[in-house]
Amino acid sequence: MTRFSAMARVLSHLGDQLISSSTVAILELIKNAFDAGSPSVKVIINQANRTMVIEDQGSGMSREDILNKYLVIGTTDRLEKKERIKKRMTEHLSEEDAKKEDNQVPLGEKGLGRFATMKLAEKLVLFTKSKTKNDGSLLMIDWNKFNYSSKVKLEDIKVHLLNVNSKNIPKNYGESFVKIKLYDIKDFYDSEEWNKKRFENFYKKNFMKYINPFQPSKGFQITLEIYTVDNDFYRYTPEIIDRKFLDQAPYKIIGHIEGSEVTAHYYIKGEDEQEFVGKMPKVIQELEGRLEYPEDKIGPFSFEFYFFNRNRARLDKIKGYEDYAEKKRILDQYNGGIMIYRDNFRVLPYAEPGNDWLELDSNGFRASGIRFNTLQTVGTIHISSLDNGNLKDQTNREGLVHNKAYENLKIALLSILKTYKNKIEDYYPKKIVKKGPVETEDIHEAIKPLPSRIEHMKNELRLLNDLLKGSKASIFQSVNALSENITVIEREYLELKNSVNELDDKIKDVEVQQRRIFDLAGIGMTAETAAHEMRSYLGRINSYLIDLRRRTPSEKEFLTNLLHNTRALDLVVSRLDLQSIAKRRTRSKVNLVSIISDICESKSLSWELEKQDSIKINVTSEGECFLKANQGMLIQVFDNLLSNSYYWLQKHKKRHPEKQLNVHVHIKDNGIVEFSDNGMGITHGDARYIFEPFFTRKLDGEGRGLGLYIVSEILNFHHSEIILSEDQNEFGNYYRFIIDFSGIQA
């Protein structure tokens, strides 16, 4: 007989390697505090000391608990507690006996959450005391001894466990507690990366939505405190979701699912302000035949979905808020799709930026007046681990296991959404243009016979009129009325003819625009090939110039300038290369600050070559901002905006030669970009047309009127948007664009 043994590095697999991020690691420790029965948990980060403290007032641990549970991998005590609670639910306890029992369902069950500290820091000191003991315990662990490259066996590494006399425990710590202090933290300490704004967004996006904001969890609170390198102090405390805002959603469904049975009510408020309420169908037909076995079962669980139209006119109808910006801020805080909460705690990563698990953005969920995409959806499902045991966590805490029950959950939710979409279309059907029989493709030929037919009818009526003279007055009046109607038809025919002529002119304009598009497409295909070849040649030229500069020191200055110009040209050509068809089809995690900085640097260099260096580009940012997007398309967005500014600033310079001309780009870490220049700006009259194709105020041959239209379409493709701010410059014109990438942050 023999037995397994383990290397110390196995703990790295369970902690540092398995847990995907520092955020997930902190949330694991918060779950531990909740499971310990604590009313709250506090996370304290000291950037100067590179420490983190997680403290709670739960049941604490005795020395025996540490030896038999904390230092044992994969304990089953919480799993056993969950089974006991499940068993008690089937028993009929008296109200008095029920109060004696601890019925708080534990969030953890694998016995691995404590190893999250390894993801966060190099060393751990744990100070704790339980209610059952007078003395406390102090545990010290150096996680470096268990790192991925460790070659020592687990049982050969010793950790320090000390007894703390009750006299040495501060009274204000309470009769039971856990205080974990982590040293040499691996994240959150860099003050340039983690500033006040970053921590505020971090708290709002993670902690505020980690505890169910739709159904607050018995007062359990998460507090985040930050001590900065500059001795500043920030404190963040939880907020409850604004129900007043949700209640005014123009589209919502609230209900309950168990198996294939649904009990749900819907609400619809159209653009015309009409309101409709009703019940959803009681059975999910798509689940028929999929719930035969116990392990396939889903439910019971409740859900609530709220859908907003981000269009300003629709959001303005929500009352009780200062302005459009505040409404967008609230919506952006909780949107992202449909979240999952189990036992009132968030299951990540559902509805996180970049996680469209129900494919709302690509499934065509669109009805009259609303698109059910992640930017416009605030939704949640509330499941219980006792009632939904088939929906299990993955070991890495990154979502649910993709089993049959998970598939059935998705099918049920998608069915609800499709049914709701159909309900909206019942009240607001799509407009269908009926096509009659067409005998000719030329509309002029189709209406050509009408004048002669009308003239023939008029002649016949004149003859009839002569024959009926002297007849009964009623017959004569009827003939006159018929004659008048034919006159009306003749007039309407002339109006129709004029309309057809106008349409004919518009068709000719469209044909001209279509030819322009074909021309641009041909240019684009040629540019794609040329850009790839030019980059290859420029790379070789660059190498030759570097070698030549080394060989001829006397020409160093000249060759350095030539290298500078070659680099500028390569940056310009690289933008073309990124626009290739293959590269435009891929989306990846991109650094928005780097993309904008690079394109602005490239533009500045090319403007210098054109002797237009009097135009300065200023780029500022609040920190890093990552998006899930196509890099080439983003480059095209800012290339078009900069080219547009450049053209009009040049015109402005001729009228105001003494003025310093600037382009300013400000990047916020929430995905909002502000783009402006100090030229003349956009007039109120032009503002409504600037995103329309082929609209331009540039001179003939200097512009096609597609730049801002392409920008708008690219952003729409990425579920983002560009709007012209209502701020006005010194000339009374609009001058600032707001670009919203918040919905695709990675």
LUMLUMLO-969268 format. One record per residue (C-alpha): z, x negated, y. Coordinates in steps of 0.05 Angstrom, whole numbers, plus 5000, padded with zeros to 4 digits. Each point is the difference from the previous one (the first is absolute). Layout:
<atoms>
ZXY/...
</atoms>
This chain:
<atoms>
500050005000/498649775071/499750315069/496250015065/502049565058/497349985071/498349485052/503350065068/493250125033/499950694968/504350245059/494449775047/495350454961/504850595009/501549885073/495849545042/493550084960/500550734980/502150325066/494050045045/503049915069/506349885040/499850735022/500250254928/505749504985/504450275057/498650714978/502449824929/506649765029/500650645042/499150414936/505749614968/504550195059/498250734992/501349984925/506849705014/501850645038/500149675069/499050485059/495849475036/497249304995/499249485054/494949435000/501649445049/495049445014/501849375038/493749635018/503549375027/504149904937/494650264953/504950474966/499950734979/506050444984/499650654960/506650385000/502350674974/506550394989/498450254930/504049934936/499649245001/500849564939/505849694962/499749314967/498550354934/494350395032/496949355025/500649664932/497750604958/494950325047/497849595060/498949374960/496850364941/492550125002/497550704986/506650384998/499950734980/505950305038/495850385050/495250244947/506050254961/502850355061/493450355011/500150244928/507150265008/498150395062/494050294964/504450224943/505150315047/494550425032/499250364934/507450134994/503550575036/505849655036/504950385043/499449885075/506549604999/497749554942/493249905033/503349745063/503649474959/493549714974/495749495036/493250345001/496449525047/493649814963/499349245001/493449735027/499849384957/499949974924/496849344979/505949555020/495649525039/500950205074/505049455015/494649474989/496750245064/504649525036/496049434968/493750255037/503849985066/503849355001/501849344967/507550124992/504650604991/507450115013/502850674977/506950245022/502550654968/506050414982/500750634958/504950575009/503049874931/502349285017/504349705055/496449335002/492749875017/494749544972/495349485030/493549834964/495549425022/492949894973/494949475017/493450344983/496349335005/502849834931/496350604971/493349895036/493150054968/499649264982/507049954970/500149674931/507350174984/502350554953/503550605031/506649904964/500449285024/500550185074/507050175026/501550455059/506650015039/504450614994/506649975038/506050465007/501950225071/507350195010/501050685032/503849665057/493749645021/495750635004/499550295070/503050705005/493950285036/495649854939/502950624966/502650114930/493149874969/493749665025/494349524987/497849475049/494049584981/498449405044/493349654990/498849305025/493349665017/496350665003/492549954986/497750525050/502150345066/502749365032/493949785040/501250275071/492749945020/497850424941/506050464998/501350225071/503450645025/493650414995/498649764929/507050174976/499750695034/493450164964/502849714935/506050475004/495950615018/494649884947/504849814943/507350195009/498950655038/495350264946/503849704941/505350545001/496650684996/499250225073/497850694977/506450124961/505549535027/504149704943/507250235013/500949555060/498349344966/497849545056/496649325005/501649575061/496249375018/503249495047/496449385026/503049385033/494249605029/499249255013/501050155075/506650374985/497050685013/502650584958/496050594975/502650594960/495850544966/502850654973/496550574963/496650615029/498350654965/492750225000/498450475058/499650684967/497850325065/493849574998/498550154926/501150755010/494350005051/495049694952/493750445001/499149934925/505649974948/501650154927/507150034973/501650154928/502649844930/496649774936/502450034928/494949824947/493750375019/503750555038/500150005076/504050395051/497349835069/498650295069/494849765049/499150055075/493549925039/499149995075/492849915020/496949735064/499550725025/507650064995/499750534944/505549934949/499650144925/505449974947/499750134926/501849794929/496449484958/497550164929/505749984949/496649564948/496749325004/493950104956/498349264998/506449864959/497950464944/500549634934/503349385032/507350204991/500350074924/505149444989/506949905031/498149325029/494350325039/504550505036/500949995076/504950375044/503850365023/499049705069/499050255071/494949785051/498350095073/493549805033/498650015075/493049875028/498649855073/493549945039/500649365042/494950285049/503550015068/498450735012/503550204935/506049545008/501050265072/501650684970/506449724969/505550175049/506549665019/497649295010/498549595062/492949804987/494449874950/502549284989/506950244977/496850494951/495549464972/506149534993/503850524959/493950144957/498749264989/507249884979/499650474940/492650064983/496449614946/498950544948/504850294949/506449634987/504250054936/507650065003/504249974937/507350215006/498949975076/497849275000/492949775013/495549764943/495649445027/494349885015/497350715003/497350185070/501349305025/494549705044/494149864954/502850424943/495750634997/502350184930/497050705002/493549735032/500650495057/495549565043/494449984949/500550674963/496650415053/506150445015/497050325062/499950715024/498350345065/504549705054/503849514956/499149384957/505549854950/499949255009/505949525000/500149955076/501150755008/504550144940/507650004997/502050204930/505249904946/501850214930/507350024979/501349824928/506449914961/500749464947/503850494956/494550535002/494149525003/501849474949/492749894983/498649745070/502949304992/500249395045/495849394984/504249394986/497849665065/502550615040/492950105027/498750724983/500250444938/497549824930/492850264993/501250434940/497650714982/505450325042/497949605061/492850214990/502250734995/504049925065/493749775036/495850554970/505150535022/500449745071/492449945008/499250704973/504950275052/496249645055/493150254976/502650714995/502949965070/493449735027/496550604969/505050475032/498449715069/492650104987/501350724980/502550125071/495349515034/493749974958/495149445010/494050215041/493850074956/493249995032/495450484963/492949764993/494450524997/493249904969/495849485036/492550054996/498549425046/503549365020/497650075072/504350495040/494450065052/495350264946/505450484976/500750355068/492649945020/497950704974/505650365038/496550085068/493850334971/504250464957/504250215060/493650125041/497150424944/506350434998/499750095075/492750244997/501750494944/505850275042/495550105061/495050404957/505750414970/502850115070/493350295024/499550454939/507050285010/499450165074/502150715009/503850014934/507350144995/504449595046/504449744943/494049694964/497449705065/506949695014/500449704930/493249675009/502249725068/506449734968/495949664945/495549705054/506149725036/502749694936/493349654988/500449725071/507049724983/497249694936/494449685041/505149715049/504449734942/493849704969/498749605064/507249775000/499349794927/493749625017/503649635056/505749834952/495149744948/496849565053/506849725019/501749894927/493449654992/501949515055/506849884967/496649874933/495749485033/506349675029/503250004930/493749684972/500449465053/507449884982/498349994926/494749465013/505449615037/504650054940/494549754954/498749435048/507449835001/500450044924/494249514994/503249535050/506650054961/496949834933/496449405031/506549785035/503950044935/495249504966/499549565061/507649975011/501249754929/494849465006/502149795071/507349914978/497649534946/495849595049/505650005052/504949734949/495349424985/498749885075/507549985011/501049484946/494349575028/503050035071/506949804975/497049414963/495749815061/506050035046/503749534954/494249514999/498550015075/506649995038/496349905066/497250714995/506650324978/500650455061/492950264995/500550114925/506850355007/496950505049/494250104952/505050134943/503750495045/493550395013/498249974926/506850304982/499050555051/493250164970/503050004929/505350505022/494650465027/495849944937/506150114956/500850695031/493050174977/501349744931/506150454993/495650615015/496049914936/499450634958/504049724941/505749775045/500250665039/501750384936/506549644985/506950135030/505549494997/506649835034/498049695067/504049725058/498050415061/503049495049/496049434969/493550415000/500750205073/502149295021/494149694963/494850485028/502849915071/499849244993/492950044975/498050455058/503449545050/496149404973/493350375002/501550245072/501549285020/493249794972/496850545042/503849755062/503950655003/506949684990/502650375061/501550584953/506749874965/502450334936/507550084992/502750174931/507450194990/503650264939/506950244980/499749654932/495749994938/496250634981/496550074933/494850534982/496450234938/493049985028/493149694999/500249365040/492750015020/500550705027/506349835041/496449415030/494250465019/504950475035/502849475046/493449645007/496950655027/505950135046/499849295028/492450025009/500750665037/505349715047/495949375011/493950395022/503750445051/504449435025/493849605016/497450595041/506750065034/500149265016/493750075042/503450515045/506849655001/498549254992/507049815023/503650394945/502949684937/497350414942/504350104938/499850344933/506850154970/501550154927/507150184980/501750074926/506350384980/503249894933/499550744984/492449954997/498450245071/495149575041/499050085074/493349755027/498549985075/496449625055/500549995075/492850225015/497850665030/502150404938/497150654973/498950605045/503050684984/493050284992/497949484948/506650004961/498050594956/493449674978/501849274988/500850074924/493550394993/494049634969/494749745049/504150165062/499649415047/500349845074/496949314990/493149855027/493950114955/499449444950/507349775010/503450494954/498850524946/506350425010/502649874929/505749515012/505950495009/496950504952/500149464945/507149815019/502150734993/496550084933/502949364971/507050225020/498850694971/497849674935/506749634999/504050645016/501749715068/498050235070/498249775070/501650415062/498949885074/506849985033/501150465060/502849425040/495749865062/498449365037/499449855074/493250345002/502750654970/496349874934/502449944928/500649284977/504249954937/498250144927/505650154950/498149824928/504750284946/500149614934/507150244982/497550404940/497049394964/505549495009/500949584937/
</atoms>
